[in-house]
């Protein structure tokens, strides 16, 4: 026979594009094939200068086309559904009737961007606190920040109004891809991505159009909004051999899809420690976020699926803190006239910390600040003469990273919401046994490791 049908999952990330082919088996869904490519899409911002953070959409789509070209043709021909996720908050503009050009590639038709702007990403810093405070107050549970789509549109409105006149459509990069595949005249955006733009009310699922119109915001650029998990349209031609008429889901947020790829029970919490760190739990059924945001709160509420919400403590301090510490040790040894590679330091400090089960030393590791406390830096206290070894300091540092997350989303709160298990993921947790020991010491729940968070797989699973 022709073999089982496949679902294609796509994640358009900040540094790379990943695609995953998922098939149904007797044991459930299984990953059949995957491929990723770095986009190398960073582009200087002519208008915003060094604060700007933009990406070349041509390069992102080129990486996507390369990924799809690398997948087996016979499996692509069995794709019936396509799920797409990507980086939230960012915005790209295009001309709705000239957004792309379709041409024949080696394995069937593919599209290339045409009348499309750069993508202004979530990392963009052009909207200063002063500029943001000059904007009207949103009717939303999410605090407005630089890098949010609506804030970026306001910036263009003030600093480069002619730029906006060249376009009649806008969305996240994942919304753009869905619009091109389905030839949507008006972009369609999920509640997940709309909430990430600001000026969106999740309770009534609508943009703050009255507030926006009063300040001359170009509301015609705002996409229509639908529920995550719904179908946006069908492919208008055989894309890379994927049959014409394949169903394409409304584009999703990468964070939600990452969680969806590993979260199986409402009683699970997901702890991810990579460069940064996140602790995520499902909110109870029927939960609604507050009417207005609390800027001092360490927890944000992300729209999830089926009307549910995730409570997320997103720390800016994770594996990057350990990497900074290793860099400091390397610099000190170099200043003493010795040469030690950072790659050699890492296993040695972990080994030293494994010999020190306890340390009275207390490290507050927030060297990168936190979104809710940007001025708060790191500190070390309870320094005793017997606590100065490399093992003591590394042990205390690992404990501090986990404790910092717990100050943002306390263990008591996890217990009250019915959490029974922690799913541990991320490169820093996988590589560092001391960090895992501290997770198990601080959280009074069983911890399961090795759960791979994968937004492309999550996007496929939603379909």
Secondary structure, 3 states (H helix, E strand, C coil): CCCCCEEEEEEECCCEEEEEEEEEECCEEEEEEEEEEECCCEECCCCCHHHCCEECHHHHHHHHHHHHHCCCHHHHCCEEEEEEEECCCCEEEECCCCCEEEEEECCEEEEEECCECCEECCCCCCCCHHHHHCCCCCCCCCCCCCCCHHHHHHHHHHHCHHHHHCCCEEECHHHHHHHHHHCCCCCEEEHHHHHHHCCEECCCCEECHHHHHHCCCCHHHCCEEECCCCEEEECCCCECCECCCCEEECCEEHHHHHHHCCCCCCCEEEEEECCCEEEEEECCCCCCCCCCCCCCCCEEEEECCCCCEEEEEEECCCHHHHHHHHHHHHHHHHHCCCCCCHHHHHHHHHHHHHCCCCCCCEEECCCCCECCECCCCCEEECCCHHHCCHHHHHHHHHHHHHHHHHHHCCHHHHHHCCCCEEEEECHHHHHCHHHHHHHHHHCCCEEEECCCCCHHHHHHHHC
